[in-house]
Amino acid sequence: MQSDSPRPLRPRVQGADASLRPTRAEVLLDAIGHNLQVVRSAVQGRKVLAVVKADAYGHGVVPVAQRLQAEGVDGFGVALAEEGIELREAGIDRAILVLNGISGGAHRDIIAAGLTPVLYEISEASAFDAVSGDRPVDVHLKVDTGMGRLGVPLGELSEFLRELRRFPSIRIAGLMTHLSTADTDPDYVAEQVAGFAQAHGLVRRFGHEPVVLHVANSAACFRHPETHFDWVRPGLALYGYPGSDTVDAPLRPAMRWRTEVLRVRTLGPGESAGYGRSFRAASETLLATIPVGYGDGLLRSASNRGHVLIRGVRCPIVGNIAMDLTTVDVSKLPDVAIGDEALLLGEQNGTVLDARDLAAAAGTIPYEVLTNVSRRVPRVYLNG
């Protein structure tokens, strides 16, 4: 492998006192272990490929993968070869599937690291065959049954399989597709499953016998047992969210994002806070400034819409979120003090704000909320 393999992207610290900033993301490793067990119960014995791409959805890929491996997870899914190599260097020894295929010339490094590539382009089959040294290269073939992004379209699969005969080192060990509406449209899921069955039959007619079939994402793990096949590929569910508003599963959010009150002041009627004067006090208003902003990943679109928890009370964000600072209306807490904890995600005094709440305020989805928490926010890994 290359000597300049990628390093972990975010600060990794093990205790709350290790952070110099009051702004930090506490990652609850026991919650991740619990969520894996919830998924296992839902899929009734299927193997679980834990999706840990994008730095484990912002939670920190190495500590999360180490905990999942200790819990006996069957394998990992990453988006990029670099992510898989980072896991190998951290001692992860389970199967690692590179879900997005290969970009660039990492073919030799992928083989050396024992990663399994997802294949959907003949040019990539040629590149792997060229560096295989006549040894078999196991791949998972991705077919496009309706997502419209990556994968061999069903109408082109026969030609693809004929072309693949030119590269005898390539062995189709797995067959996969990706669902586009597992959280919303069961009829389209049924169409995709039927297309997947058609693709499986065609692959077998060309002489391949993939030993692993996999389709299900987080929402499908809970909503569509007909998609479970041999493996399932949960991502968001491992971090505490089922991937569908219609699923009631006992998952636990695994990130608690907190900071502290930096300053308290009173605005008089007509006075404003923040850039652009987007908030003007209608009456005397008590404000707290907290040291977190869009430079930390707090989405600016939550300005004047989102909330934080202070002493268990939902306090509205007022004014435009800035790069480093945010202002919060704490008029309900006249005794608020510098150093009080301000919580963006998590539970405080029995009240919960989670990524769905912040996503609703920002007009986005929980995936973006979690992966947006930036590298300057230390991750603190907690058990218990």
C-alpha positions as CSV (number, residue, x, y, z in Angstrom):
1,M,0.0,0.0,0.0
2,Q,1.0,3.6,-0.4
3,S,3.0,5.1,2.4
4,D,0.8,8.2,2.4
5,S,-2.4,6.4,3.3
6,P,-5.1,8.7,4.7
7,R,-5.1,9.5,8.4
8,P,-8.2,9.9,10.6
9,L,-9.9,13.2,9.8
10,R,-11.2,14.3,13.2
11,P,-9.8,14.7,16.7
12,R,-10.2,11.6,18.7
13,V,-10.3,11.9,22.5
14,Q,-11.4,9.5,25.1
15,G,-12.8,11.7,28.0
16,A,-14.7,14.9,28.3
17,D,-11.8,16.6,30.1
18,A,-9.5,16.0,27.1
19,S,-11.4,18.7,25.1
20,L,-10.2,22.3,25.4
21,R,-13.4,23.6,23.9
22,P,-16.8,23.3,25.6
23,T,-18.2,22.6,22.2
24,R,-17.8,18.8,21.6
25,A,-19.7,15.8,20.3
26,E,-20.0,13.0,22.8
27,V,-20.3,9.7,21.0
28,L,-22.2,7.1,23.0
29,L,-20.6,3.8,22.0
30,D,-23.0,1.7,24.1
31,A,-25.8,3.2,22.0
32,I,-24.1,2.1,18.8
33,G,-23.8,-1.4,20.3
34,H,-27.5,-1.4,21.3
35,N,-28.6,-0.2,17.9
36,L,-26.7,-3.1,16.2
37,Q,-28.7,-5.5,18.4
38,V,-32.0,-3.8,17.4
39,V,-31.1,-4.2,13.7
40,R,-30.1,-7.8,14.3
41,S,-33.5,-8.5,15.9
42,A,-35.3,-6.9,13.1
43,V,-33.6,-8.9,10.3
44,Q,-33.7,-12.3,12.1
45,G,-30.2,-13.7,11.7
46,R,-29.1,-12.1,8.4
47,K,-25.6,-10.9,8.4
48,V,-25.0,-7.2,9.0
49,L,-22.7,-5.0,6.9
50,A,-22.4,-1.8,9.0
51,V,-22.2,1.3,6.8
52,V,-19.5,3.5,8.2
53,K,-18.9,5.8,5.3
54,A,-18.4,9.6,5.8
55,D,-16.5,9.0,9.1
56,A,-19.3,6.8,10.4
57,Y,-21.9,9.5,9.6
58,G,-19.8,12.0,11.5
59,H,-19.4,9.9,14.6
60,G,-15.7,8.9,14.0
61,V,-15.1,5.8,11.9
62,V,-12.3,4.1,13.8
63,P,-13.8,4.1,17.3
64,V,-17.2,3.2,15.9
65,A,-15.9,0.4,13.7
66,Q,-13.8,-1.0,16.6
67,R,-16.9,-1.1,18.8
68,L,-19.0,-2.7,16.1
69,Q,-16.3,-5.3,15.5
70,A,-16.2,-6.1,19.2
71,E,-20.0,-6.6,19.0
72,G,-19.4,-9.2,16.3
73,V,-20.6,-7.3,13.2
74,D,-20.1,-9.2,10.0
75,G,-18.5,-6.5,7.8
76,F,-18.3,-2.8,6.9
77,G,-19.4,-0.7,4.0
78,V,-17.4,2.4,3.0
79,A,-17.8,4.8,0.1
80,L,-14.1,5.2,-0.7
81,A,-11.0,3.1,-0.9
82,E,-9.3,5.5,1.4
83,E,-11.9,4.9,4.1
84,G,-11.4,1.1,3.9
85,I,-7.6,1.4,4.1
86,E,-8.0,3.6,7.2
87,L,-10.0,0.8,8.8
88,R,-7.4,-1.8,7.9
89,E,-4.6,0.3,9.4
90,A,-6.7,0.6,12.6
91,G,-6.9,-3.2,12.9
92,I,-10.3,-3.9,11.5
93,D,-10.2,-7.4,10.0
94,R,-13.8,-8.0,8.9
95,A,-15.0,-7.8,5.3
96,I,-14.9,-4.2,3.9
97,L,-17.0,-3.4,0.9
98,V,-16.2,-0.3,-1.2
99,L,-19.7,0.7,-2.1
100,N,-19.1,3.5,-4.6
101,G,-16.7,1.5,-6.7
102,I,-13.2,2.8,-7.5
103,S,-12.1,6.3,-8.6
104,G,-8.5,6.7,-9.7
105,G,-5.8,4.1,-9.6
106,A,-6.2,2.5,-6.2
107,H,-6.8,-1.0,-7.6
108,R,-3.5,-2.5,-6.4
109,D,-3.9,-0.9,-3.0
110,I,-7.4,-2.3,-2.7
111,I,-6.2,-5.8,-3.4
112,A,-3.3,-5.4,-1.0
113,A,-5.6,-4.2,1.8
114,G,-8.1,-7.0,1.3
115,L,-11.0,-4.7,0.4
116,T,-13.9,-5.9,-1.8
117,P,-14.7,-3.5,-4.6
118,V,-18.2,-2.9,-6.0
119,L,-18.1,-3.3,-9.7
120,Y,-20.4,-1.8,-12.4
121,E,-18.0,-0.6,-15.1
122,I,-16.1,-3.0,-17.5
123,S,-13.1,-0.6,-17.4
124,E,-12.7,-1.3,-13.7
125,A,-12.9,-5.0,-14.3
126,S,-10.0,-4.6,-16.8
127,A,-8.0,-2.5,-14.3
128,F,-8.4,-5.1,-11.6
129,D,-7.6,-8.0,-13.9
130,A,-4.4,-6.2,-15.0
131,V,-3.0,-6.0,-11.4
132,S,-4.4,-9.3,-10.2
133,G,-1.3,-11.4,-11.0
134,D,-3.7,-14.1,-12.2
135,R,-5.2,-14.4,-8.7
136,P,-9.0,-14.2,-8.3
137,V,-10.4,-10.8,-7.5
138,D,-13.7,-11.1,-5.6
139,V,-16.1,-8.3,-6.4
140,H,-19.7,-7.5,-5.7
141,L,-21.6,-6.6,-8.9
142,K,-24.0,-3.7,-8.5
143,V,-27.1,-3.6,-10.7
144,D,-29.3,-0.5,-11.1
145,T,-32.9,-1.5,-10.5
146,G,-34.3,2.0,-10.2
147,M,-32.0,4.3,-8.2
148,G,-30.6,5.8,-11.4
149,R,-27.1,6.4,-10.1
150,L,-24.5,3.7,-10.0
151,G,-24.9,0.1,-11.2
152,V,-25.3,-1.8,-14.4
153,P,-28.7,-1.0,-15.8
154,L,-30.8,-4.1,-16.3
155,G,-31.1,-3.5,-20.0
156,E,-27.3,-3.6,-20.3
157,L,-26.5,-6.4,-18.0
158,S,-26.3,-9.2,-20.6
159,E,-23.7,-7.2,-22.6
160,F,-21.8,-6.4,-19.4
161,L,-21.6,-10.1,-18.5
162,R,-20.5,-11.1,-22.0
163,E,-17.7,-8.5,-21.8
164,L,-16.7,-9.7,-18.3
165,R,-15.7,-13.0,-19.8
166,R,-12.6,-11.3,-21.1
167,F,-11.3,-10.9,-17.5
168,P,-11.1,-14.4,-16.0
169,S,-9.6,-13.2,-12.7
170,I,-12.8,-11.3,-11.8
171,R,-15.1,-13.4,-9.7
172,I,-18.6,-12.2,-8.8
173,A,-18.9,-13.1,-5.1
174,G,-21.8,-10.8,-4.4
175,L,-24.8,-9.2,-6.1
176,M,-26.4,-6.0,-4.9
177,T,-28.7,-3.1,-5.7
178,H,-29.8,0.0,-3.8
179,L,-33.3,1.0,-2.9
180,S,-34.5,4.5,-3.6
181,T,-37.9,4.5,-1.7
182,A,-37.6,2.1,1.2
183,D,-38.9,4.8,3.5
184,T,-41.8,6.0,1.3
185,D,-43.1,3.8,-1.5
186,P,-43.5,0.0,-1.0
187,D,-44.8,-0.5,-4.6
188,Y,-41.5,0.8,-6.0
189,V,-39.6,-1.3,-3.6
190,A,-41.5,-4.3,-5.0
191,E,-40.5,-3.3,-8.6
192,Q,-36.8,-3.0,-7.5
193,V,-36.9,-6.4,-5.8
194,A,-38.4,-8.0,-9.0
195,G,-35.7,-6.4,-11.1
196,F,-33.1,-7.7,-8.7
197,A,-34.5,-11.2,-9.0
198,Q,-34.3,-10.8,-12.8
199,A,-30.7,-9.7,-12.5
200,H,-29.8,-12.6,-10.3
201,G,-31.2,-15.1,-12.7
202,L,-29.3,-13.6,-15.6
203,V,-26.0,-13.6,-13.6
204,R,-26.5,-17.3,-12.9
205,R,-27.2,-18.0,-16.6
206,F,-23.9,-16.5,-17.4
207,G,-22.2,-19.0,-15.1
208,H,-21.7,-16.9,-12.0
209,E,-22.9,-18.0,-8.5
210,P,-22.7,-15.1,-6.2
211,V,-22.7,-16.3,-2.6
212,V,-24.0,-13.1,-1.1
213,L,-27.1,-11.1,-2.1
214,H,-27.8,-7.8,-0.4
215,V,-30.4,-5.0,-0.9
216,A,-31.7,-3.6,2.4
217,N,-30.8,-0.2,3.8
218,S,-31.8,1.0,7.2
219,A,-35.4,1.7,6.4
220,A,-35.8,-1.6,4.6
221,C,-34.3,-3.5,7.6
222,F,-37.5,-2.5,9.5
223,R,-40.1,-2.1,6.8
224,H,-39.3,-4.7,4.1
225,P,-38.3,-8.2,5.2
226,E,-38.6,-9.3,1.5
227,T,-35.4,-7.3,0.9
228,H,-33.2,-8.9,3.6
229,F,-31.6,-11.7,1.5
230,D,-28.1,-12.7,2.9
231,W,-26.8,-9.4,4.1
232,V,-28.4,-6.1,5.2
233,R,-26.6,-2.7,5.0
234,P,-27.8,-0.5,7.8
235,G,-26.2,3.0,8.1
236,L,-28.3,5.6,9.8
237,A,-30.0,3.0,12.1
238,L,-26.7,2.3,13.8
239,Y,-26.5,5.9,14.8
240,G,-29.9,6.0,16.3
241,Y,-32.4,6.8,13.5
242,P,-34.5,4.3,11.6
243,G,-34.4,6.0,8.2
244,S,-38.2,6.3,8.0
245,D,-40.8,8.3,10.0
246,T,-43.1,5.3,9.9
247,V,-40.8,3.0,11.9
248,D,-41.0,2.8,15.7
249,A,-37.8,1.0,16.7
250,P,-36.1,1.3,20.1
251,L,-33.0,2.9,18.7
252,R,-30.8,5.3,20.7
253,P,-29.2,8.4,19.1
254,A,-25.5,8.0,19.5
255,M,-24.3,11.6,19.4
256,R,-24.7,14.2,22.1
257,W,-23.6,17.6,20.8
258,R,-23.0,20.1,23.5
259,T,-21.5,23.5,24.3
260,E,-21.8,26.0,27.1
261,V,-23.1,29.5,27.6
262,L,-20.4,32.0,26.8
263,R,-22.2,35.3,27.6
264,V,-25.5,36.6,28.8
265,R,-27.0,40.0,28.0
266,T,-30.3,41.8,27.7
267,L,-31.7,43.4,24.6
268,G,-34.1,46.2,24.9
269,P,-37.2,46.6,22.6
270,G,-36.1,47.2,19.0
271,E,-32.5,46.1,19.5
272,S,-31.1,43.4,17.2
273,A,-28.8,40.4,17.4
274,G,-26.5,39.0,14.7
275,Y,-25.6,39.7,11.1
276,G,-28.3,41.3,9.0
277,R,-30.4,42.2,12.0
278,S,-32.7,39.3,11.2
279,F,-33.8,39.2,14.9
280,R,-35.1,42.4,16.6
281,A,-36.5,42.2,20.1
282,A,-40.2,43.0,20.4
283,S,-39.7,43.5,24.1
284,E,-36.9,43.1,26.7
285,T,-35.2,39.8,25.8
286,L,-32.5,37.8,27.6
287,L,-30.0,36.4,25.2
288,A,-27.2,33.8,25.7
289,T,-24.3,33.6,23.3
290,I,-23.0,30.1,22.7
291,P,-19.6,29.2,21.0
292,V,-20.9,27.1,18.1
293,G,-21.7,28.1,14.6
294,Y,-21.8,27.0,11.0
295,G,-18.0,26.5,11.1
296,D,-18.8,23.7,13.5
297,G,-21.5,22.3,11.3
298,L,-24.6,24.0,12.8
299,L,-26.5,24.6,9.7
300,R,-27.1,28.3,9.0
301,S,-30.6,27.5,7.6
302,A,-31.6,26.8,11.2
303,S,-31.3,30.5,12.0
304,N,-34.4,31.9,13.8
305,R,-35.9,28.4,13.5
306,G,-33.9,25.9,15.6
307,H,-33.6,25.3,19.3
308,V,-31.1,24.3,21.9
309,L,-31.6,22.9,25.4
310,I,-30.5,24.8,28.4
311,R,-31.5,23.3,31.8
312,G,-33.9,21.1,30.0
313,V,-35.8,24.0,28.4
314,R,-36.1,24.5,24.6
315,C,-34.6,27.9,23.9
316,P,-35.0,29.3,20.4
317,I,-32.1,30.3,18.2
318,V,-32.5,33.9,17.3
319,G,-30.6,35.9,14.7
320,N,-28.4,34.5,12.0
321,I,-26.1,31.7,13.0
322,A,-22.5,32.9,12.5
323,M,-19.4,30.9,11.8
324,D,-18.4,30.6,15.5
325,L,-21.2,32.0,17.6
326,T,-25.0,31.6,17.9
327,T,-27.5,33.6,20.0
328,V,-30.3,32.0,21.9
329,D,-33.4,33.5,23.6
330,V,-33.2,32.4,27.3
331,S,-35.9,34.7,28.6
332,K,-37.6,31.6,30.1
333,L,-34.5,31.2,32.3
334,P,-33.8,34.4,34.1
335,D,-31.1,32.8,36.3
336,V,-29.2,31.4,33.3
337,A,-25.4,31.6,33.9
338,I,-22.2,31.5,32.0
339,G,-21.0,27.9,31.8
340,D,-24.5,26.4,31.7
341,E,-24.6,23.5,29.3
342,A,-26.3,24.2,25.9
343,L,-27.3,21.1,24.0
344,L,-27.8,20.9,20.3
345,L,-28.4,17.2,20.1
346,G,-29.2,14.8,22.9
347,E,-31.0,14.4,26.2
348,Q,-30.9,17.0,29.0
349,N,-33.0,16.8,32.2
350,G,-35.5,14.5,30.5
351,T,-36.0,16.6,27.4
352,V,-34.6,15.4,24.0
353,L,-33.5,17.2,20.8
354,D,-32.3,14.8,18.1
355,A,-31.1,15.1,14.5
356,R,-34.7,15.0,13.2
357,D,-35.5,18.2,15.2
358,L,-32.5,20.1,13.9
359,A,-33.1,18.7,10.4
360,A,-36.7,20.0,10.4
361,A,-35.6,23.4,11.5
362,A,-32.9,23.6,8.8
363,G,-35.1,22.1,6.0
364,T,-32.9,19.1,5.5
365,I,-32.5,15.4,6.6
366,P,-30.8,13.8,9.7
367,Y,-28.0,12.4,7.5
368,E,-26.8,16.0,6.7
369,V,-27.1,17.1,10.3
370,L,-24.8,14.3,11.6
371,T,-22.3,14.4,8.8
372,N,-22.1,18.1,8.9
373,V,-20.6,18.3,12.4
374,S,-17.2,19.6,11.4
375,R,-13.7,18.4,12.2
376,R,-13.0,21.1,14.7
377,V,-15.6,19.7,17.0
378,P,-13.8,17.1,19.1
379,R,-15.4,13.7,19.4
380,V,-15.4,12.3,22.9
381,Y,-16.0,8.6,23.2
382,L,-18.1,7.5,26.1
383,N,-19.2,4.1,27.4
384,G,-22.1,3.6,29.8
